[in-house]
């Protein structure tokens, strides 16, 4: 993961919001999401990246690059974000008022939800360069906290963990871990989820995980160029898990799976180019259950 600023993937996803808006793809990002993406990219100095989606030639180049890396990836990002936001809003409609985002990147979910729910407490954690950029763009905002920290250090209970929990209140909490877990060591993910389950008495976890039903780990249809690009950017997928092992693995860390959604399910709701390889998971805090053998997780 990037030590000097937002990850390449985070920047690409922000640009995808602009591309989707220009191309009228579904599910369409909101005008607020597009505006925040532009603001974050501008603050990061990504003027070329930001402007590349404003012309037909630039958008055509984006589609060509996507076809070489992972066909359907941009649509996948849109569907994934829409699914996550819908589940967050379900909890908010039930009165939940605390949102913890692990690895916020250049996403605007917490900011947009807080605009609709003024009493929502939002804690966003990311590495220092990204957290600083977000704080500079957002400014002073009641109930919003940009925490600089490393997720491996959070999992270990280090200074990053202490900074994060200092912002958390004892109330029902929505946790979003989108497109992050696959970049961390599997053991760190286990410790992170266990620590969160032990700390929060009532919580709902939204997490995305890569599958390892086939090797190498990655989106399908698989493109070797995609794997090489991620490694070149220092963002390789570190592990994947068999789809049948997701529930028992999370149970081992104190979370009870209530829903699993794959790309085919999302495509039924929002038709368009489709890829596979990632599962979206909704889980609730539960008592620790029986785990799985580590052999079911592919590193």
BAFI-3210 file (N, C-alpha, C; in Angstrom, 3 decimals, decimal comma, padded with zeros to 6 digits):
// residues 299
n [1|2|3|4|5|6|7|8|9|10|11|12|13|14|15|16|17|18|19|20|21|22|23|24|25|26|27|28|29|30|31|32|33|34|35|36|37|38|39|40|41|42|43|44|45|46|47|48|49|50|51|52|53|54|55|56|57|58|59|60|61|62|63|64|65|66|67|68|69|70|71|72|73|74|75|76|77|78|79|80|81|82|83|84|85|86|87|88|89|90|91|92|93|94|95|96|97|98|99|100|101|102|103|104|105|106|107|108|109|110|111|112|113|114|115|116|117|118|119|120|121|122|123|124|125|126|127|128|129|130|131|132|133|134|135|136|137|138|139|140|141|142|143|144|145|146|147|148|149|150|151|152|153|154|155|156|157|158|159|160|161|162|163|164|165|166|167|168|169|170|171|172|173|174|175|176|177|178|179|180|181|182|183|184|185|186|187|188|189|190|191|192|193|194|195|196|197|198|199|200|201|202|203|204|205|206|207|208|209|210|211|212|213|214|215|216|217|218|219|220|221|222|223|224|225|226|227|228|229|230|231|232|233|234|235|236|237|238|239|240|241|242|243|244|245|246|247|248|249|250|251|252|253|254|255|256|257|258|259|260|261|262|263|264|265|266|267|268|269|270|271|272|273|274|275|276|277|278|279|280|281|282|283|284|285|286|287|288|289|290|291|292|293|294|295|296|297|298|299]
n.u [000,838|000,354|002,772|003,057|000,842|-002,647|-003,671|-002,992|-005,181|-007,283|-007,293|-007,950|-010,537|-011,852|-011,637|-013,183|-015,736|-016,181|-016,017|-018,193|-020,308|-020,092|-020,568|-023,061|-023,560|-025,010|-025,320|-025,784|-023,390|-023,962|-024,480|-023,126|-021,207|-019,637|-018,706|-017,149|-015,213|-013,885|-012,862|-011,123|-009,265|-008,213|-007,016|-005,044|-003,379|-003,906|-004,428|-004,294|-005,350|-007,897|-008,919|-008,893|-011,230|-013,007|-013,200|-014,136|-012,163|-010,393|-012,056|-012,482|-009,922|-009,744|-011,606|-010,316|-008,017|-009,224|-010,264|-007,937|-006,956|-009,047|-011,898|-015,008|-014,535|-014,919|-017,720|-018,186|-017,099|-018,969|-021,376|-020,671|-020,246|-022,811|-024,287|-023,102|-023,655|-026,449|-026,897|-025,750|-027,498|-029,816|-029,261|-028,933|-031,506|-032,669|-031,864|-029,174|-026,121|-023,349|-020,491|-017,830|-015,121|-012,805|-009,848|-010,393|-009,646|-010,266|-012,945|-016,372|-018,428|-018,980|-019,084|-021,212|-023,347|-023,435|-024,301|-026,956|-027,774|-027,473|-026,688|-024,994|-022,113|-018,935|-016,096|-013,134|-010,516|-007,232|-004,011|-001,494|-000,818|-003,113|-005,217|-004,550|-004,843|-007,594|-008,602|-007,754|-009,289|-011,913|-012,079|-012,961|-015,447|-018,282|-018,577|-017,205|-014,339|-011,052|-008,790|-005,409|-003,659|-002,350|-003,557|-002,523|-001,159|-003,332|-004,617|-002,781|-003,114|-001,769|-000,512|-002,140|-004,534|-005,264|-005,667|-007,832|-009,929|-010,276|-011,910|-014,255|-017,548|-019,575|-021,800|-024,211|-022,578|-021,691|-019,503|-017,313|-015,373|-014,108|-012,730|-010,169|-009,205|-007,925|-005,421|-003,974|-002,003|-003,259|-003,339|-003,309|-005,787|-007,465|-006,803|-007,559|-010,385|-011,196|-010,404|-012,051|-014,584|-014,448|-014,298|-016,557|-019,906|-022,292|-022,565|-022,357|-020,873|-019,473|-017,795|-015,432|-014,194|-011,669|-011,960|-010,576|-011,115|-010,066|-006,725|-004,460|-005,113|-007,605|-009,623|-012,093|-012,897|-009,488|-006,628|-003,274|-001,818|-003,117|-002,452|000,312|000,382|-000,727|001,204|003,395|002,599|002,780|000,625|-000,354|-002,706|-002,971|-004,130|-006,748|-009,998|-011,859|-015,205|-016,997|-015,840|-016,024|-018,046|-017,525|-014,925|-015,207|-016,838|-015,051|-013,690|-015,553|-017,820|-020,995|-022,132|-024,589|-025,338|-024,262|-022,992|-022,489|-020,910|-022,588|-025,101|-025,360|-025,353|-027,769|-029,465|-028,369|-027,792|-025,100|-021,603|-019,859|-017,864|-016,083|-015,013|-014,858|-016,410|-019,093|-019,750|-021,961|-022,044|-022,736|-021,954|-020,986|-020,857|-017,660|-017,049|-016,566|-013,577|-011,741|-009,585|-006,353|-005,511|-007,527|-007,396|-005,902|-002,743]
n.v [-001,199|002,321|004,562|007,238|008,631|008,524|005,246|003,665|002,232|003,417|005,954|005,289|004,294|006,595|008,104|006,487|007,051|009,548|008,868|007,105|008,830|010,558|008,767|007,862|005,455|002,692|001,387|004,819|007,140|009,538|013,111|014,384|012,478|012,447|015,071|015,111|013,223|014,555|016,709|015,439|014,221|016,476|017,752|015,922|016,353|015,134|016,066|015,355|012,764|013,358|015,009|013,322|011,896|013,626|013,925|012,404|010,916|010,448|008,943|006,750|005,688|004,954|002,840|001,049|000,477|-000,711|-003,025|-004,437|-004,839|-005,740|-006,704|-005,112|-004,094|-001,420|-001,131|-003,012|-001,766|000,320|-001,099|-002,441|-000,339|000,786|-001,290|-001,496|001,053|000,947|-000,975|000,331|002,491|001,147|000,382|002,903|003,897|002,467|003,708|003,611|005,298|005,538|005,282|003,459|003,555|001,625|002,134|004,428|005,706|007,508|007,798|008,893|008,090|008,233|011,003|011,786|010,340|011,477|013,991|013,544|012,477|014,210|013,784|011,685|009,930|009,797|007,908|007,739|005,801|005,810|005,578|007,967|009,990|009,929|010,337|012,911|014,356|014,045|015,349|017,924|018,533|018,307|019,816|021,444|019,654|018,805|015,850|014,278|012,381|012,080|009,658|009,027|006,180|002,809|-000,219|-002,732|-002,144|-001,336|-003,809|-005,072|-003,771|-001,407|002,022|003,105|001,750|002,695|005,411|005,257|003,986|005,894|007,697|006,357|005,825|004,261|002,727|001,332|000,272|000,712|-000,942|-000,514|-002,184|-001,996|-003,319|-003,667|-005,681|-007,746|-006,801|-006,924|-008,913|-012,192|-013,061|-010,646|-009,578|-011,403|-010,842|-008,167|-008,210|-009,767|-008,159|-005,927|-007,106|-007,829|-005,358|-003,849|-003,860|-004,000|-004,338|-004,003|-005,506|-004,768|-006,210|-006,861|-009,636|-011,494|-014,320|-017,646|-019,746|-020,427|-020,362|-017,928|-015,623|-013,263|-011,030|-012,344|-012,408|-013,409|-011,383|-011,408|-009,042|-007,353|-008,411|-007,998|-005,212|-004,451|-005,470|-003,974|-001,490|-001,885|-003,091|-005,833|-008,608|-010,344|-012,614|-015,051|-016,565|-019,600|-019,709|-021,194|-021,153|-018,696|-017,935|-019,664|-018,767|-016,045|-016,437|-017,486|-015,242|-013,844|-012,945|-013,161|-014,298|-012,808|-012,278|-013,019|-011,822|-012,031|-011,080|-011,848|-011,760|-009,025|-008,091|-008,920|-007,072|-004,639|-004,482|-005,157|-005,109|-007,881|-009,264|-011,651|-013,072|-011,752|-011,456|-009,942|-009,252|-009,334|-009,072|-009,785|-008,808|-011,445|-014,239|-015,837|-018,437|-021,735|-022,167|-022,360|-024,552|-023,393|-024,103|-023,685|-021,150|-019,198|-017,966]
n.w [000,000|-000,568|000,752|000,551|-000,209|-001,296|-002,331|-005,527|-006,391|-004,940|-006,076|-008,691|-008,354|-007,506|-009,842|-011,425|-010,527|-011,664|-014,348|-014,589|-014,130|-016,331|-018,394|-017,848|-016,470|-014,637|-011,306|-010,891|-009,666|-007,078|-007,499|-005,425|-004,682|-006,971|-006,963|-004,588|-005,304|-007,380|-005,910|-004,084|-005,846|-007,082|-004,874|-004,410|-006,455|-008,860|-011,576|-014,302|-014,297|-013,346|-015,365|-017,502|-017,819|-018,826|-021,525|-024,659|-025,914|-023,794|-022,073|-023,689|-023,694|-021,019|-020,976|-022,627|-021,128|-018,906|-020,091|-020,516|-017,959|-016,106|-017,248|-016,900|-014,405|-013,534|-013,488|-011,540|-009,259|-008,972|-008,454|-006,121|-004,301|-004,251|-003,117|-000,580|000,475|000,562|002,572|004,744|004,996|005,711|008,353|009,483|009,214|011,177|013,415|014,119|014,778|014,396|012,435|011,232|009,155|007,594|006,075|004,294|001,927|-001,028|-000,815|-000,467|001,168|004,049|004,455|002,817|003,912|006,426|005,762|005,334|007,732|010,335|012,961|012,861|013,748|012,445|011,820|010,204|009,053|007,850|006,225|007,214|005,137|003,457|005,284|006,144|003,767|003,354|005,631|005,093|002,848|003,802|006,152|009,294|010,926|012,578|014,471|012,687|012,035|011,014|011,156|011,436|010,686|010,705|009,439|010,076|012,387|013,896|014,140|015,763|018,110|018,570|018,555|016,582|016,909|019,452|018,894|017,202|018,700|020,603|019,439|019,124|020,281|022,842|021,354|018,989|016,043|012,664|010,580|007,936|005,670|002,951|000,035|001,147|002,924|001,455|000,899|003,183|005,502|006,130|008,793|010,151|009,459|010,744|013,444|013,564|013,104|015,264|017,413|017,022|017,362|020,033|021,227|020,508|021,450|020,069|016,715|013,149|010,434|007,335|004,818|002,223|000,451|-001,249|-003,376|-003,434|-005,072|-007,456|-008,739|-010,039|-007,276|-007,802|-009,833|-012,086|-015,560|-015,498|-015,777|-016,481|-016,612|-014,842|-012,323|-012,379|-012,516|-010,031|-008,299|-009,085|-008,208|-005,545|-004,298|-004,037|-004,078|-001,144|-000,049|-000,372|-000,008|000,251|-000,874|000,631|003,081|004,238|006,146|008,472|009,012|009,704|011,907|013,685|014,469|015,837|014,491|012,957|009,963|007,959|005,410|002,118|-000,875|-004,337|-007,462|-009,574|-008,401|-007,932|-010,526|-011,510|-010,401|-011,235|-014,348|-016,684|-017,741|-016,362|-013,802|-011,740|-008,552|-006,158|-002,972|-001,290|002,009|004,746|008,179|011,656|015,003|017,101|019,402|019,702|017,360|015,980|014,225|011,078|009,249|008,504|006,006|004,248|003,447|001,007|000,485]
ca.u [000,000|001,148|003,221|003,218|-000,436|-003,696|-003,232|-003,360|-006,540|-008,200|-007,360|-008,668|-011,956|-012,366|-011,793|-014,299|-016,960|-016,325|-016,278|-019,557|-021,217|-020,016|-021,091|-024,425|-023,633|-025,848|-025,972|-025,079|-022,948|-024,703|-023,690|-022,244|-020,084|-018,797|-018,059|-016,098|-014,131|-013,127|-012,145|-010,014|-008,248|-007,576|-006,153|-003,909|-002,558|-004,190|-005,161|-004,381|-006,302|-009,228|-009,376|-008,929|-012,592|-013,849|-013,251|-014,467|-010,911|-009,908|-012,924|-012,198|-008,660|-010,072|-012,266|-009,288|-007,187|-010,039|-010,350|-006,672|-006,726|-010,146|-013,133|-016,151|-014,098|-015,521|-019,102|-018,136|-016,915|-020,233|-022,339|-020,195|-020,495|-024,256|-024,717|-022,618|-024,402|-027,820|-026,891|-025,504|-028,731|-030,762|-028,922|-029,203|-032,956|-033,039|-031,403|-027,739|-025,544|-021,886|-019,945|-016,373|-014,656|-011,420|-009,277|-011,364|-009,190|-010,842|-014,385|-017,163|-019,596|-019,250|-019,431|-022,554|-024,325|-023,549|-025,084|-028,365|-028,018|-026,590|-026,188|-024,160|-020,702|-018,158|-014,666|-012,483|-009,106|-006,365|-002,630|-001,355|-000,937|-004,492|-006,022|-004,231|-005,476|-009,041|-008,852|-007,551|-010,420|-013,181|-012,035|-013,614|-016,805|-018,726|-018,915|-016,400|-012,967|-010,099|-007,755|-004,226|-003,224|-002,042|-004,463|-001,761|-000,918|-004,634|-004,828|-001,856|-003,427|-000,768|-000,928|-003,242|-005,743|-005,610|-006,197|-009,146|-010,952|-010,513|-012,988|-015,458|-018,428|-020,226|-023,111|-024,215|-021,628|-021,546|-018,095|-017,125|-014,010|-014,318|-011,558|-008,985|-008,718|-007,067|-004,080|-003,337|-001,746|-004,456|-003,290|-003,665|-007,230|-008,057|-006,637|-008,344|-011,804|-011,378|-010,273|-013,261|-015,702|-014,303|-014,439|-017,888|-020,948|-023,298|-021,949|-022,624|-019,653|-019,553|-016,422|-015,282|-013,093|-011,370|-012,105|-009,439|-011,609|-009,106|-005,472|-004,097|-006,175|-007,882|-010,917|-012,270|-011,782|-008,197|-005,655|-001,950|-001,380|-003,697|-001,621|001,612|000,185|-000,907|002,498|004,239|002,151|002,921|-000,707|-000,774|-003,658|-002,157|-004,798|-008,138|-010,637|-012,919|-016,505|-017,636|-015,130|-016,172|-018,844|-016,801|-013,755|-015,666|-017,340|-013,886|-013,274|-016,637|-018,821|-021,957|-022,494|-026,024|-025,572|-023,124|-023,424|-021,447|-021,130|-023,748|-026,291|-025,429|-025,638|-029,209|-030,103|-027,815|-027,197|-023,930|-020,429|-019,779|-016,699|-016,275|-013,794|-014,960|-017,678|-019,473|-020,236|-022,573|-021,962|-023,093|-021,119|-021,513|-019,887|-016,718|-017,481|-015,510|-012,855|-011,445|-008,184|-005,693|-005,302|-008,624|-007,090|-004,777|-001,923]
ca.v [000,000|003,537|005,241|008,666|009,219|007,535|004,135|003,739|001,708|004,440|007,016|004,758|004,211|007,968|008,461|005,691|007,778|010,589|008,181|006,584|009,963|011,045|007,738|007,524|004,060|002,372|002,452|006,081|007,834|010,769|014,317|014,652|011,546|012,922|016,312|014,766|012,560|015,610|017,489|014,643|014,066|017,780|017,969|015,004|016,726|014,239|016,843|014,595|011,687|013,955|015,539|012,263|011,385|014,714|013,910|011,099|010,186|009,993|007,869|005,580|005,129|004,284|001,556|000,167|000,038|-001,638|-004,296|-005,145|-005,153|-006,548|-006,275|-004,987|-003,671|-000,142|-001,409|-003,725|-000,751|001,030|-001,996|-002,708|000,834|000,945|-002,342|-001,113|002,219|000,530|-001,642|001,369|003,261|000,308|000,501|004,284|004,018|001,816|004,533|003,521|006,609|005,559|004,610|003,312|003,154|001,182|002,322|005,291|006,062|008,760|007,563|009,941|007,487|008,786|012,421|011,908|009,845|012,453|015,112|013,158|012,175|015,183|013,292|010,515|010,038|009,109|007,748|007,205|005,508|005,493|005,974|009,397|010,898|009,972|010,982|014,338|014,910|014,103|016,403|019,209|018,754|018,386|020,893|021,175|019,148|018,186|014,442|013,594|012,207|011,430|009,095|008,531|004,931|001,651|-001,287|-003,806|-001,654|-001,420|-005,216|-005,438|-003,017|-000,372|003,411|003,351|001,246|003,611|006,635|004,965|003,725|007,136|008,403|005,527|005,866|002,987|002,686|000,456|000,787|000,121|-000,989|-000,757|-002,568|-002,226|-003,367|-003,447|-006,882|-008,577|-006,225|-007,142|-010,322|-012,850|-013,083|-009,307|-009,458|-012,166|-010,099|-006,945|-008,500|-010,232|-007,004|-005,123|-007,835|-007,769|-003,977|-003,314|-004,756|-004,152|-003,823|-004,651|-005,459|-004,928|-006,478|-007,526|-010,596|-012,165|-015,770|-018,386|-020,983|-020,714|-019,632|-017,017|-014,824|-012,055|-010,967|-013,162|-013,090|-012,997|-010,798|-011,343|-007,653|-006,794|-008,854|-007,320|-003,794|-004,327|-005,703|-002,834|-000,382|-002,274|-003,398|-007,178|-009,337|-011,218|-013,869|-015,239|-017,596|-020,348|-019,125|-021,998|-020,964|-017,324|-017,879|-020,187|-017,947|-014,883|-016,907|-017,661|-013,928|-013,239|-012,340|-014,099|-013,859|-012,749|-012,190|-013,053|-011,410|-012,114|-010,175|-012,280|-011,257|-007,588|-007,853|-009,087|-005,816|-003,579|-005,169|-004,551|-005,989|-008,631|-010,084|-012,408|-013,231|-011,065|-011,631|-008,894|-009,945|-008,599|-009,915|-009,137|-009,229|-012,650|-014,938|-016,587|-019,785|-022,632|-021,640|-023,268|-024,845|-022,363|-024,617|-023,235|-019,785|-019,206|-016,756]
ca.w [000,000|-000,722|001,965|000,280|-000,577|-001,568|-003,168|-006,944|-006,512|-004,435|-007,088|-009,843|-008,000|-007,533|-011,253|-011,953|-010,204|-012,677|-015,611|-014,550|-014,265|-017,707|-019,294|-017,384|-016,065|-013,482|-010,546|-011,080|-008,449|-006,838|-007,789|-004,284|-004,775|-008,074|-006,524|-003,636|-006,039|-008,052|-004,903|-003,560|-006,889|-007,246|-003,708|-004,508|-007,607|-009,986|-012,571|-015,550|-014,058|-013,206|-016,647|-018,522|-018,002|-019,301|-022,981|-025,233|-026,145|-022,492|-021,576|-024,513|-023,192|-019,769|-021,273|-023,174|-020,001|-018,113|-020,820|-020,362|-016,544|-015,555|-017,928|-016,008|-013,070|-013,163|-013,119|-010,260|-008,219|-008,789|-007,803|-004,762|-003,482|-004,077|-002,177|000,747|000,944|000,881|003,884|005,756|005,171|006,459|009,772|009,890|009,331|012,443|014,530|014,388|014,532|014,388|011,247|011,230|007,830|007,652|004,753|003,622|000,593|-001,525|-000,869|000,190|001,801|005,373|004,329|002,232|004,882|007,506|005,254|005,468|009,147|010,965|014,245|012,622|014,104|011,407|012,080|009,007|009,306|006,715|006,467|007,499|003,985|002,985|006,330|006,115|002,566|003,598|006,618|004,429|001,945|004,530|007,135|010,577|010,716|013,819|014,404|011,666|012,512|010,127|012,021|010,734|011,294|009,871|009,848|010,723|013,742|014,561|014,479|016,839|019,319|018,746|018,681|015,639|017,566|020,531|018,285|016,616|019,721|021,342|018,740|019,124|021,444|023,161|020,728|017,811|015,065|011,336|010,176|006,509|005,294|001,521|-000,817|001,978|003,615|000,612|000,850|004,480|005,829|006,638|010,257|010,621|009,302|011,845|014,698|013,463|013,289|016,639|018,299|016,867|017,965|021,485|021,707|020,235|021,946|019,019|015,496|011,877|009,644|005,884|004,401|000,935|000,466|-002,510|-003,343|-003,972|-005,674|-008,505|-008,578|-008,952|-006,669|-008,573|-010,498|-013,277|-016,205|-014,968|-016,689|-015,833|-016,524|-013,623|-011,198|-012,479|-012,203|-008,590|-007,647|-009,396|-007,367|-004,146|-003,803|-004,462|-003,249|-000,304|000,292|-000,766|000,809|-000,406|-000,548|001,679|004,347|004,712|007,379|009,640|009,304|010,448|013,201|014,548|014,963|016,603|013,610|012,377|008,609|007,701|003,963|001,199|-002,205|-005,350|-008,581|-010,353|-007,706|-008,156|-011,938|-011,705|-010,017|-012,070|-015,504|-017,292|-017,750|-015,097|-013,470|-010,498|-007,767|-004,871|-002,277|-000,357|003,196|005,857|009,379|012,914|016,119|017,737|020,230|018,880|016,986|015,556|013,075|009,982|009,091|007,721|004,660|003,401|003,032|000,090|000,539]
c.u [000,874|001,491|003,232|001,917|-001,477|-003,184|-003,665|-004,787|-007,564|-008,373|-008,139|-010,171|-012,587|-012,589|-012,955|-015,639|-017,232|-016,670|-017,717|-020,580|-021,262|-020,662|-022,507|-024,577|-024,520|-025,181|-025,143|-024,617|-023,725|-023,849|-022,722|-021,010|-019,111|-018,023|-016,920|-014,927|-013,264|-012,274|-010,939|-008,899|-007,497|-006,595|-004,920|-003,007|-002,775|-004,975|-005,318|-005,407|-007,725|-009,774|-009,529|-010,334|-013,535|-013,945|-013,585|-013,224|-010,377|-010,732|-012,726|-010,917|-008,897|-010,693|-011,269|-008,404|-007,943|-010,106|-009,075|-006,432|-007,778|-011,455|-014,327|-015,811|-014,784|-016,981|-019,163|-017,980|-018,234|-021,244|-021,951|-020,506|-021,988|-024,793|-024,319|-023,421|-025,831|-027,885|-026,605|-026,787|-029,812|-030,517|-029,236|-030,698|-033,472|-032,503|-029,925|-027,088|-024,021|-021,391|-018,434|-015,953|-013,169|-010,809|-010,194|-010,946|-009,711|-012,357|-015,134|-018,360|-019,939|-019,699|-020,850|-023,638|-024,515|-024,329|-026,578|-028,757|-027,041|-026,006|-025,338|-022,710|-019,904|-016,686|-014,064|-011,004|-008,385|-004,953|-002,519|-001,481|-002,369|-005,396|-005,793|-004,887|-006,980|-009,375|-008,711|-008,737|-011,718|-013,204|-012,709|-015,062|-017,222|-019,099|-018,146|-014,944|-012,139|-008,923|-006,612|-003,735|-003,008|-002,883|-003,746|-001,463|-002,216|-004,877|-003,969|-002,138|-002,450|-001,350|-002,106|-004,568|-006,198|-006,209|-007,605|-010,206|-011,223|-011,649|-014,303|-016,250|-019,082|-021,656|-023,049|-023,421|-021,666|-020,068|-018,034|-015,648|-014,069|-012,994|-010,248|-008,369|-007,728|-005,638|-003,295|-002,973|-002,992|-004,485|-003,672|-005,168|-007,943|-007,981|-007,486|-009,814|-012,090|-011,337|-011,526|-014,461|-015,643|-014,562|-015,864|-018,966|-022,057|-022,746|-022,372|-021,406|-019,963|-018,117|-016,423|-014,058|-012,910|-011,509|-010,831|-009,889|-010,739|-007,869|-005,032|-005,296|-006,369|-009,267|-010,906|-013,193|-010,429|-007,312|-004,318|-001,442|-001,905|-002,846|-000,279|001,489|000,047|000,409|003,450|003,884|002,280|001,608|-001,172|-001,848|-002,867|-002,813|-006,213|-008,694|-011,716|-014,276|-017,197|-017,004|-015,325|-016,901|-018,094|-015,560|-014,150|-016,207|-016,192|-013,431|-014,399|-017,735|-019,687|-022,419|-024,012|-026,339|-024,243|-023,647|-022,240|-021,850|-022,352|-025,048|-026,473|-025,816|-027,111|-029,953|-029,666|-027,100|-026,010|-022,783|-020,204|-018,432|-016,981|-014,956|-013,829|-016,345|-017,882|-020,199|-020,808|-022,584|-022,291|-022,165|-021,779|-020,465|-018,950|-017,213|-016,291|-014,864|-012,639|-009,956|-007,547|-005,484|-006,417|-008,448|-005,829|-004,020|-001,132]
c.v [001,250|004,161|006,753|009,351|008,141|006,458|004,350|003,259|002,736|005,562|006,548|004,687|005,602|008,421|007,700|006,351|008,854|009,977|007,694|007,690|010,460|010,075|007,304|006,040|003,917|001,295|003,738|006,653|009,134|011,971|014,654|013,747|011,984|014,167|016,028|014,088|013,585|016,389|016,715|014,499|015,374|018,044|017,084|015,334|015,866|014,963|016,087|013,484|012,227|014,416|014,459|011,743|012,450|014,775|012,504|010,264|009,628|008,849|006,593|004,895|004,384|002,906|000,548|-000,388|-000,977|-003,004|-005,119|-005,589|-006,104|-006,070|-006,260|-004,442|-002,377|-000,328|-002,143|-002,746|-000,047|000,168|-002,238|-001,540|001,042|-000,060|-001,965|000,054|001,841|-000,134|-000,639|002,142|002,450|000,432|001,916|004,507|003,390|002,578|004,428|004,837|006,642|004,694|004,633|002,783|002,855|001,255|003,181|005,657|007,431|008,639|008,616|009,404|008,146|010,231|012,589|011,413|010,842|013,687|014,840|012,878|013,027|014,705|012,034|010,820|009,191|009,100|007,063|007,002|005,205|005,926|007,496|010,296|011,032|010,653|012,487|015,015|015,065|015,231|017,781|019,546|019,012|019,566|020,481|020,781|018,377|016,718|013,654|013,565|011,463|010,969|008,560|007,269|003,842|000,474|-002,473|-003,423|-001,654|-002,849|-005,657|-004,697|-001,913|001,024|003,738|002,884|002,216|004,902|006,418|004,793|004,958|007,935|007,636|005,711|004,508|003,001|001,769|001,081|-000,007|000,188|-001,316|-001,023|-002,986|-002,230|-003,171|-004,754|-007,681|-008,069|-006,450|-008,608|-010,943|-012,843|-011,722|-009,075|-010,208|-011,396|-008,832|-007,203|-008,980|-009,066|-006,124|-005,787|-007,763|-006,372|-003,448|-004,306|-004,983|-003,516|-004,651|-004,435|-005,682|-005,064|-007,173|-008,427|-011,202|-013,665|-016,430|-019,722|-021,404|-019,841|-019,126|-016,226|-013,556|-012,092|-011,870|-012,448|-012,506|-012,459|-010,710|-009,918|-006,982|-007,149|-008,145|-005,840|-003,586|-004,523|-004,534|-001,645|-000,699|-002,630|-004,797|-007,746|-010,387|-012,563|-013,870|-016,406|-018,314|-019,806|-019,878|-021,779|-019,579|-017,277|-018,460|-019,381|-016,716|-015,274|-017,069|-016,336|-013,186|-012,608|-013,400|-013,563|-013,911|-012,657|-012,270|-012,729|-011,461|-011,250|-010,557|-011,789|-009,762|-007,268|-008,055|-007,795|-004,662|-004,228|-004,397|-005,535|-006,608|-009,315|-010,811|-012,467|-012,574|-011,287|-010,479|-009,553|-008,964|-009,530|-009,083|-009,645|-010,417|-013,217|-015,724|-017,995|-020,636|-022,087|-022,681|-023,547|-023,792|-022,813|-024,151|-021,795|-019,817|-017,899|-016,621]
c.w [000,000|000,615|001,781|-000,105|-000,796|-002,515|-004,611|-007,154|-006,050|-005,445|-008,308|-009,565|-007,989|-008,969|-011,882|-011,658|-011,260|-014,034|-015,679|-014,735|-015,707|-018,690|-018,939|-017,075|-014,836|-012,635|-010,576|-009,746|-008,299|-007,233|-006,663|-004,321|-005,862|-007,644|-005,541|-004,335|-006,747|-007,048|-004,376|-004,597|-007,123|-006,109|-003,754|-005,694|-008,827|-011,079|-013,880|-015,424|-014,011|-014,553|-017,712|-018,779|-018,549|-020,827|-023,470|-025,457|-024,835|-021,941|-022,381|-024,075|-021,887|-020,029|-021,836|-022,063|-019,149|-018,776|-020,667|-018,922|-015,981|-016,183|-016,976|-014,641|-012,625|-012,750|-011,778|-009,110|-007,920|-008,051|-006,354|-003,840|-003,238|-003,064|-000,753|001,299|001,325|002,255|005,003|006,035|005,885|007,953|010,281|010,064|010,618|013,656|014,861|013,988|014,668|013,233|011,323|009,860|007,909|006,251|003,896|002,205|000,186|-001,657|-000,060|000,960|003,132|005,316|003,793|003,187|006,014|007,058|005,384|006,914|009,968|012,286|014,087|012,978|013,116|011,793|010,863|009,298|008,006|007,074|006,532|006,267|003,488|004,003|006,345|004,921|002,782|004,578|005,998|003,514|002,705|005,485|008,434|010,340|011,964|013,597|013,374|012,090|011,470|010,982|011,166|011,433|010,270|010,355|010,478|012,169|014,554|015,025|015,652|018,135|019,614|018,848|017,758|016,230|018,650|019,985|017,753|017,700|020,577|020,717|018,771|020,411|021,640|022,631|019,505|016,670|013,761|010,973|008,691|006,251|003,825|000,765|-000,083|002,470|002,778|000,517|002,146|004,656|006,452|008,162|010,841|010,518|010,424|013,157|014,703|013,748|014,710|017,616|018,235|017,532|019,484|022,035|021,578|020,658|020,931|017,754|014,300|010,991|008,167|005,396|003,044|000,990|-000,913|-002,335|-003,876|-004,539|-006,852|-008,296|-009,952|-008,439|-007,493|-009,167|-011,730|-014,255|-015,783|-016,087|-015,979|-015,675|-015,261|-012,412|-011,206|-012,095|-010,698|-007,850|-007,885|-008,517|-005,880|-003,496|-004,235|-003,537|-002,469|000,002|-000,281|000,022|000,016|000,050|000,580|003,051|004,941|006,055|008,575|009,999|010,113|011,820|014,191|015,161|015,675|015,781|012,959|011,021|008,437|006,212|003,219|-000,196|-003,161|-006,540|-009,411|-009,729|-007,961|-009,599|-012,253|-011,398|-010,898|-013,257|-016,071|-017,312|-016,381|-014,962|-012,164|-009,742|-006,409|-004,281|-001,302|000,813|004,213|007,058|010,613|014,008|016,805|018,669|019,336|018,614|016,614|014,289|012,003|009,982|008,192|006,282|003,714|002,951|002,187|000,176|-000,742]
res [x|x|x|x|x|x|x|x|x|x|x|x|x|x|x|x|x|x|x|x|x|x|x|x|x|x|x|x|x|x|x|x|x|x|x|x|x|x|x|x|x|x|x|x|x|x|x|x|x|x|x|x|x|x|x|x|x|x|x|x|x|x|x|x|x|x|x|x|x|x|x|x|x|x|x|x|x|x|x|x|x|x|x|x|x|x|x|x|x|x|x|x|x|x|x|x|x|x|x|x|x|x|x|x|x|x|x|x|x|x|x|x|x|x|x|x|x|x|x|x|x|x|x|x|x|x|x|x|x|x|x|x|x|x|x|x|x|x|x|x|x|x|x|x|x|x|x|x|x|x|x|x|x|x|x|x|x|x|x|x|x|x|x|x|x|x|x|x|x|x|x|x|x|x|x|x|x|x|x|x|x|x|x|x|x|x|x|x|x|x|x|x|x|x|x|x|x|x|x|x|x|x|x|x|x|x|x|x|x|x|x|x|x|x|x|x|x|x|x|x|x|x|x|x|x|x|x|x|x|x|x|x|x|x|x|x|x|x|x|x|x|x|x|x|x|x|x|x|x|x|x|x|x|x|x|x|x|x|x|x|x|x|x|x|x|x|x|x|x|x|x|x|x|x|x|x|x|x|x|x|x|x|x|x|x|x|x|x|x|x|x|x|x|x|x|x|x|x|x]
***
